[in-house]
């Protein structure tokens, strides 16, 4: 089967598939059927725009079967007000209930996160989920060791990040590194992938927003991520695939408390040109 074919029995020749293709792989002239250019097989990034926009299901893509493409349900579309509240109600959760997150819910979060945009549709983010309390406590301890190293070797920066206070609390028995979260989700990819930092960051952002809709809360694990990218003992403990790097980590769990209001944020600084 060719990469792109057109069902001429149902195609309306509206040219929408050609109009939305980000790589201009579909040739279209008014009154004629759309057709892939010669380089389509080589250049296609499998984004699915052409399949998604066709109202008559006439554009067929070998690698994106129509059977794998669910219809958009209009009744699920959020209004502007609903979308605003959904985004504004997100909070960084740092106090969790003492109960595990079911594995199927974590899988669902990652399943949603894979739909996040990525440069050139690379979809290069891979995932490590740690939901073992004992292992999480061990990893938090390695982060504490990293903080001790930082306070000795990069004191000014460490103090600016309040590592002295965090470490003191840790040594008093308070987990202010992973906040007692029952799960940590790590997005990783090849170090050599220049698109990986943005790909993983956006995917984790999708994941955190999805968590809110599923009764969960998340918080970016900044100290954890910093140690995972610079501290050899943490790199060894995570044991990511060879050549891979952690590009973001998210604590996740059931929030112990429920929030009732939407606090304001600083007004945006906008420059118009």
DRENMI-717962 format. One record per residue (C-alpha): residue in one letter; x, y, z; residue number from 1. Coordinates in pm, 1 decimal, decimal comma, always signed. Each point is the difference from the previous one (the first is absolute). Example, Ala and Ser with C-alpha at 12.3 -4.5 7.8 and 13.67 -1.06 7.14 Angstrom:
// residues 2
<fivo A x +1230,0 y -450,0 z +780,0 torkol 1>
<fivo S x +137,0 y +344,0 z -66,0 torkol 2>
// end
This chain:
// residues 273
<fivo X x +0,0 y +0,0 z +0,0 torkol 1>
<fivo X x +123,2 y +347,5 z -86,4 torkol 2>
<fivo X x +58,8 y +239,8 z +288,7 torkol 3>
<fivo X x -294,6 y +221,2 z -101,6 torkol 4>
<fivo X x -292,8 y -99,0 z -216,7 torkol 5>
<fivo X x -326,9 y +176,1 z -78,9 torkol 6>
<fivo X x -339,9 y -163,2 z -30,9 torkol 7>
<fivo X x -124,3 y +165,2 z -317,6 torkol 8>
<fivo X x -351,2 y -131,5 z +59,3 torkol 9>
<fivo X x -45,6 y +220,2 z +306,9 torkol 10>
<fivo X x +260,3 y +278,7 z -32,6 torkol 11>
<fivo X x -161,1 y +343,0 z -39,6 torkol 12>
<fivo X x +316,6 y +161,8 z -141,1 torkol 13>
<fivo X x -8,5 y +272,1 z +263,9 torkol 14>
<fivo X x +378,2 y -7,4 z +42,2 torkol 15>
<fivo X x -8,1 y +21,0 z +379,7 torkol 16>
<fivo X x +251,9 y -282,1 z +36,5 torkol 17>
<fivo X x +251,0 y +192,8 z -210,5 torkol 18>
<fivo X x -72,2 y +326,0 z +182,2 torkol 19>
<fivo X x +76,1 y -137,4 z +347,7 torkol 20>
<fivo X x +304,7 y -214,8 z -81,4 torkol 21>
<fivo X x +290,5 y +167,1 z +184,3 torkol 22>
<fivo X x +259,1 y -140,0 z -241,6 torkol 23>
<fivo X x -199,8 y +71,3 z -321,0 torkol 24>
<fivo X x +4,2 y -363,5 z -102,4 torkol 25>
<fivo X x -337,2 y -0,6 z -175,1 torkol 26>
<fivo X x -35,9 y +156,0 z -343,2 torkol 27>
<fivo X x -340,1 y +148,8 z -74,5 torkol 28>
<fivo X x -142,7 y +194,7 z -292,2 torkol 29>
<fivo X x -354,3 y +132,6 z -3,6 torkol 30>
<fivo X x -238,6 y -252,6 z -146,8 torkol 31>
<fivo X x +247,7 y -289,2 z +23,5 torkol 32>
<fivo X x +61,0 y -271,2 z +256,4 torkol 33>
<fivo X x +277,9 y +58,3 z +252,8 torkol 34>
<fivo X x +309,5 y -215,2 z -42,3 torkol 35>
<fivo X x +322,3 y -49,5 z +198,9 torkol 36>
<fivo X x +320,0 y +148,5 z -138,7 torkol 37>
<fivo X x +285,8 y -232,3 z -92,7 torkol 38>
<fivo X x +188,0 y +66,8 z +325,8 torkol 39>
<fivo X x -300,8 y -62,8 z +227,3 torkol 40>
<fivo X x +122,2 y -336,5 z +123,1 torkol 41>
<fivo X x +334,7 y +149,5 z +103,9 torkol 42>
<fivo X x -121,8 y +326,4 z +150,4 torkol 43>
<fivo X x -329,3 y -84,9 z +172,6 torkol 44>
<fivo X x +10,0 y +52,6 z +378,7 torkol 45>
<fivo X x -320,4 y -203,2 z +57,1 torkol 46>
<fivo X x -175,0 y +287,5 z +176,7 torkol 47>
<fivo X x -343,6 y -111,3 z -122,8 torkol 48>
<fivo X x -124,3 y +346,5 z -100,3 torkol 49>
<fivo X x -110,4 y -124,5 z -341,0 torkol 50>
<fivo X x -198,3 y -287,5 z +145,6 torkol 51>
<fivo X x -151,0 y +209,2 z +278,9 torkol 52>
<fivo X x -127,4 y +280,3 z -224,0 torkol 53>
<fivo X x -169,3 y -210,5 z -267,8 torkol 54>
<fivo X x -375,6 y +7,1 z +65,1 torkol 55>
<fivo X x -77,6 y -291,0 z -234,3 torkol 56>
<fivo X x +279,8 y -236,3 z +113,8 torkol 57>
<fivo X x +131,5 y +1,6 z -354,7 torkol 58>
<fivo X x +366,5 y +64,0 z +84,6 torkol 59>
<fivo X x +163,5 y -328,3 z +97,0 torkol 60>
<fivo X x +343,1 y -8,2 z +161,9 torkol 61>
<fivo X x +177,3 y -334,1 z +19,9 torkol 62>
<fivo X x +146,3 y +69,7 z +345,1 torkol 63>
<fivo X x -311,0 y +164,5 z +149,3 torkol 64>
<fivo X x -292,8 y -240,6 z -46,6 torkol 65>
<fivo X x -341,6 y +159,4 z +28,8 torkol 66>
<fivo X x -91,5 y -272,9 z +247,7 torkol 67>
<fivo X x +258,2 y +148,5 z +239,8 torkol 68>
<fivo X x -144,5 y +351,2 z -28,4 torkol 69>
<fivo X x -292,5 y +70,7 z +230,6 torkol 70>
<fivo X x -245,1 y +278,1 z -86,8 torkol 71>
<fivo X x +4,7 y +326,7 z +192,5 torkol 72>
<fivo X x -309,3 y +6,5 z +222,2 torkol 73>
<fivo X x -154,0 y +344,6 z -14,5 torkol 74>
<fivo X x -178,1 y -51,4 z +331,1 torkol 75>
<fivo X x +341,3 y -24,1 z +170,5 torkol 76>
<fivo X x +130,9 y +329,2 z -138,4 torkol 77>
<fivo X x +63,3 y +248,4 z +280,8 torkol 78>
<fivo X x -126,5 y +356,4 z -8,2 torkol 79>
<fivo X x +246,0 y +284,5 z +43,1 torkol 80>
<fivo X x -114,8 y +41,9 z +360,1 torkol 81>
<fivo X x +36,2 y -371,0 z +76,3 torkol 82>
<fivo X x +345,2 y -9,2 z -156,0 torkol 83>
<fivo X x +110,2 y +305,6 z +196,2 torkol 84>
<fivo X x -111,6 y -147,3 z +331,5 torkol 85>
<fivo X x +155,0 y -337,4 z -79,2 torkol 86>
<fivo X x +338,0 y +158,9 z -67,8 torkol 87>
<fivo X x -16,6 y +248,1 z +287,6 torkol 88>
<fivo X x -102,4 y -260,7 z +257,9 torkol 89>
<fivo X x +319,1 y -198,1 z -52,7 torkol 90>
<fivo X x +218,4 y +16,2 z +307,3 torkol 91>
<fivo X x +338,7 y -146,3 z +85,8 torkol 92>
<fivo X x -89,6 y -269,8 z +251,2 torkol 93>
<fivo X x +253,9 y -51,6 z +277,7 torkol 94>
<fivo X x -211,3 y -177,8 z +263,3 torkol 95>
<fivo X x -126,2 y -344,2 z -96,8 torkol 96>
<fivo X x -230,4 y -260,2 z +144,7 torkol 97>
<fivo X x +174,1 y -308,0 z +129,0 torkol 98>
<fivo X x -130,0 y -235,2 z -267,3 torkol 99>
<fivo X x +144,2 y -132,5 z -323,8 torkol 100>
<fivo X x -111,8 y +107,0 z -345,8 torkol 101>
<fivo X x -145,3 y -294,9 z -194,1 torkol 102>
<fivo X x +230,5 y -102,0 z -281,9 torkol 103>
<fivo X x -279,3 y +24,8 z -257,1 torkol 104>
<fivo X x -45,7 y +366,4 z +88,2 torkol 105>
<fivo X x +370,2 y +69,6 z -49,0 torkol 106>
<fivo X x -14,2 y -180,2 z -333,4 torkol 107>
<fivo X x -296,6 y +214,9 z -102,0 torkol 108>
<fivo X x +189,7 y +317,8 z +89,6 torkol 109>
<fivo X x +291,6 y -98,1 z -221,2 torkol 110>
<fivo X x -236,3 y -109,0 z -275,6 torkol 111>
<fivo X x -145,8 y +353,1 z -3,4 torkol 112>
<fivo X x +342,8 y +163,9 z +27,0 torkol 113>
<fivo X x +118,7 y -168,9 z -319,6 torkol 114>
<fivo X x -236,6 y +227,5 z -194,7 torkol 115>
<fivo X x +201,6 y +307,1 z +100,4 torkol 116>
<fivo X x +158,9 y +188,0 z -290,0 torkol 117>
<fivo X x +361,8 y -73,3 z -78,4 torkol 118>
<fivo X x +240,4 y +152,7 z -247,2 torkol 119>
<fivo X x -30,2 y -165,0 z -341,0 torkol 120>
<fivo X x -249,1 y -235,0 z +165,5 torkol 121>
<fivo X x +297,8 y -189,7 z +141,9 torkol 122>
<fivo X x -196,3 y -139,2 z +298,1 torkol 123>
<fivo X x +335,4 y -90,2 z +151,4 torkol 124>
<fivo X x -95,5 y +13,4 z +368,6 torkol 125>
<fivo X x +33,5 y -328,0 z +189,8 torkol 126>
<fivo X x -114,7 y -61,7 z +354,3 torkol 127>
<fivo X x +123,5 y -139,8 z +328,4 torkol 128>
<fivo X x -260,8 y -36,7 z +273,6 torkol 129>
<fivo X x +113,1 y -61,0 z +355,9 torkol 130>
<fivo X x -286,0 y -79,5 z +236,8 torkol 131>
<fivo X x +186,2 y -197,0 z +263,2 torkol 132>
<fivo X x +18,1 y +192,9 z +328,3 torkol 133>
<fivo X x +324,9 y -159,1 z +108,8 torkol 134>
<fivo X x +174,1 y +81,6 z -326,3 torkol 135>
<fivo X x -135,7 y +355,5 z +0,8 torkol 136>
<fivo X x +135,6 y +58,5 z +349,8 torkol 137>
<fivo X x +337,9 y -134,3 z -111,7 torkol 138>
<fivo X x +1,7 y +234,3 z -299,9 torkol 139>
<fivo X x -96,2 y +297,2 z +216,5 torkol 140>
<fivo X x +298,6 y -87,6 z +218,0 torkol 141>
<fivo X x +226,7 y +14,7 z -304,5 torkol 142>
<fivo X x -140,5 y +344,2 z -78,1 torkol 143>
<fivo X x +92,0 y +99,9 z +355,9 torkol 144>
<fivo X x +355,3 y -123,6 z -64,3 torkol 145>
<fivo X x +6,6 y +214,0 z -314,7 torkol 146>
<fivo X x -104,4 y +302,0 z +204,6 torkol 147>
<fivo X x +285,4 y -62,5 z +243,5 torkol 148>
<fivo X x +239,2 y -10,8 z -295,6 torkol 149>
<fivo X x -146,4 y +320,6 z -139,0 torkol 150>
<fivo X x +28,0 y +181,2 z +333,5 torkol 151>
<fivo X x +367,0 y -97,3 z +16,4 torkol 152>
<fivo X x +97,1 y +61,1 z -360,3 torkol 153>
<fivo X x -250,3 y +256,8 z -133,5 torkol 154>
<fivo X x -107,1 y +167,3 z +321,5 torkol 155>
<fivo X x -123,3 y +331,6 z -135,5 torkol 156>
<fivo X x -230,1 y -162,1 z -253,4 torkol 157>
<fivo X x -115,3 y -265,3 z +249,7 torkol 158>
<fivo X x -93,1 y +266,8 z +253,2 torkol 159>
<fivo X x -190,7 y +194,9 z -264,4 torkol 160>
<fivo X x -208,0 y -313,8 z -53,9 torkol 161>
<fivo X x -53,3 y -39,7 z +377,5 torkol 162>
<fivo X x +168,5 y -339,5 z +1,6 torkol 163>
<fivo X x +125,8 y +60,7 z +353,7 torkol 164>
<fivo X x -355,2 y +35,2 z +130,1 torkol 165>
<fivo X x -125,1 y -295,0 z -202,8 torkol 166>
<fivo X x +283,3 y -220,2 z +121,4 torkol 167>
<fivo X x -57,3 y +103,9 z +362,2 torkol 168>
<fivo X x -366,3 y -96,1 z -27,2 torkol 169>
<fivo X x +94,6 y -332,4 z -159,8 torkol 170>
<fivo X x +238,3 y -76,9 z +283,6 torkol 171>
<fivo X x -279,5 y +74,6 z +247,4 torkol 172>
<fivo X x -210,2 y -269,5 z -165,2 torkol 173>
<fivo X x -214,2 y +215,5 z -230,0 torkol 174>
<fivo X x -8,1 y -100,9 z -366,8 torkol 175>
<fivo X x +5,3 y +335,2 z -176,1 torkol 176>
<fivo X x +177,6 y -154,2 z -298,3 torkol 177>
<fivo X x -271,1 y -232,7 z -130,6 torkol 178>
<fivo X x -267,7 y +113,1 z +247,0 torkol 179>
<fivo X x -103,3 y -352,7 z +81,1 torkol 180>
<fivo X x -148,8 y -40,7 z -347,7 torkol 181>
<fivo X x -98,0 y -360,5 z -73,6 torkol 182>
<fivo X x +128,5 y +21,0 z -357,1 torkol 183>
<fivo X x +256,6 y +184,8 z -207,9 torkol 184>
<fivo X x -26,8 y +5,1 z -378,6 torkol 185>
<fivo X x +317,4 y +70,4 z -195,0 torkol 186>
<fivo X x +9,7 y +105,8 z -364,5 torkol 187>
<fivo X x +326,1 y -93,0 z -168,9 torkol 188>
<fivo X x +143,7 y -10,7 z -348,1 torkol 189>
<fivo X x +329,4 y -21,5 z -184,6 torkol 190>
<fivo X x +251,0 y +266,6 z +104,3 torkol 191>
<fivo X x +81,2 y +55,6 z -366,0 torkol 192>
<fivo X x -361,1 y +87,0 z -84,5 torkol 193>
<fivo X x -12,2 y +377,9 z -25,0 torkol 194>
<fivo X x -378,6 y -8,3 z +14,2 torkol 195>
<fivo X x -8,7 y -205,1 z +320,5 torkol 196>
<fivo X x -4,6 y +282,4 z +259,3 torkol 197>
<fivo X x -311,3 y +164,7 z -143,1 torkol 198>
<fivo X x -160,4 y -333,2 z -90,1 torkol 199>
<fivo X x +27,9 y -134,1 z +354,9 torkol 200>
<fivo X x -95,9 y +329,1 z +165,0 torkol 201>
<fivo X x -317,1 y +37,6 z -205,4 torkol 202>
<fivo X x -91,6 y -366,8 z +49,1 torkol 203>
<fivo X x +37,0 y +31,9 z +377,8 torkol 204>
<fivo X x -212,6 y +314,4 z -8,0 torkol 205>
<fivo X x -274,8 y -191,9 z -178,7 torkol 206>
<fivo X x +37,4 y -275,7 z +258,3 torkol 207>
<fivo X x -34,4 y +239,3 z +294,2 torkol 208>
<fivo X x -313,1 y +159,3 z -147,1 torkol 209>
<fivo X x -149,5 y -341,4 z -71,3 torkol 210>
<fivo X x +70,1 y -99,6 z +361,5 torkol 211>
<fivo X x -232,0 y +276,9 z +120,6 torkol 212>
<fivo X x -286,9 y -142,5 z -204,8 torkol 213>
<fivo X x +58,1 y -345,5 z +150,2 torkol 214>
<fivo X x -11,5 y +103,2 z +365,2 torkol 215>
<fivo X x +378,3 y +9,0 z +31,7 torkol 216>
<fivo X x +250,8 y +274,7 z +60,7 torkol 217>
<fivo X x +352,8 y +51,7 z -119,6 torkol 218>
<fivo X x +303,3 y +213,4 z +68,1 torkol 219>
<fivo X x +321,2 y +45,1 z -194,7 torkol 220>
<fivo X x +284,3 y -167,5 z +186,2 torkol 221>
<fivo X x +263,4 y +264,5 z -64,5 torkol 222>
<fivo X x +266,4 y -111,8 z +247,0 torkol 223>
<fivo X x -45,6 y -360,0 z -112,1 torkol 224>
<fivo X x +36,3 y +93,7 z -366,1 torkol 225>
<fivo X x +310,7 y +209,5 z +63,1 torkol 226>
<fivo X x +167,6 y -286,4 z +182,4 torkol 227>
<fivo X x -106,1 y -242,7 z -272,4 torkol 228>
<fivo X x +178,4 y +203,3 z -264,5 torkol 229>
<fivo X x +323,7 y +84,4 z +184,6 torkol 230>
<fivo X x +66,2 y -239,7 z +288,6 torkol 231>
<fivo X x +158,8 y -334,5 z -98,1 torkol 232>
<fivo X x -146,0 y -198,0 z +296,0 torkol 233>
<fivo X x -351,4 y +107,6 z -103,7 torkol 234>
<fivo X x +66,2 y -84,0 z -363,3 torkol 235>
<fivo X x +116,8 y -344,5 z +106,2 torkol 236>
<fivo X x -304,6 y -52,4 z +221,5 torkol 237>
<fivo X x -244,7 y +93,3 z -275,6 torkol 238>
<fivo X x +176,7 y -225,7 z -252,3 torkol 239>
<fivo X x -159,7 y +162,5 z -302,6 torkol 240>
<fivo X x +72,2 y -153,8 z -342,3 torkol 241>
<fivo X x +351,8 y +66,2 z -120,8 torkol 242>
<fivo X x +32,2 y +344,1 z -152,9 torkol 243>
<fivo X x -320,5 y +125,3 z +160,2 torkol 244>
<fivo X x -48,3 y +290,0 z +238,1 torkol 245>
<fivo X x -274,6 y +105,8 z +237,6 torkol 246>
<fivo X x -170,3 y +309,2 z -141,3 torkol 247>
<fivo X x -262,9 y +42,2 z +268,7 torkol 248>
<fivo X x -156,5 y -170,0 z +299,7 torkol 249>
<fivo X x -349,2 y +30,1 z +142,9 torkol 250>
<fivo X x -124,4 y -100,4 z +343,2 torkol 251>
<fivo X x -352,1 y -141,3 z -13,1 torkol 252>
<fivo X x -260,5 y -115,4 z +246,3 torkol 253>
<fivo X x -333,5 y +71,5 z +162,7 torkol 254>
<fivo X x -5,9 y +346,7 z +152,8 torkol 255>
<fivo X x -63,0 y +0,6 z +373,3 torkol 256>
<fivo X x -183,9 y +331,2 z -21,5 torkol 257>
<fivo X x -247,4 y +154,0 z -242,1 torkol 258>
<fivo X x +31,3 y +359,1 z -117,4 torkol 259>
<fivo X x -302,9 y +227,9 z -22,9 torkol 260>
<fivo X x +119,1 y +317,7 z -169,3 torkol 261>
<fivo X x +202,4 y +124,7 z -296,2 torkol 262>
<fivo X x +273,4 y +234,4 z +129,2 torkol 263>
<fivo X x +118,8 y +268,6 z -243,5 torkol 264>
<fivo X x +332,4 y +5,1 z -177,4 torkol 265>
<fivo X x +222,8 y +288,7 z -96,2 torkol 266>
<fivo X x -137,0 y +192,2 z -299,8 torkol 267>
<fivo X x +166,2 y -99,1 z -327,0 torkol 268>
<fivo X x +272,1 y +215,5 z -147,3 torkol 269>
<fivo X x -90,3 y +45,1 z -367,4 torkol 270>
<fivo X x +184,9 y +180,0 z -275,0 torkol 271>
<fivo X x -197,4 y +60,5 z -319,2 torkol 272>
<fivo X x +170,2 y +53,9 z -334,2 torkol 273>
// end
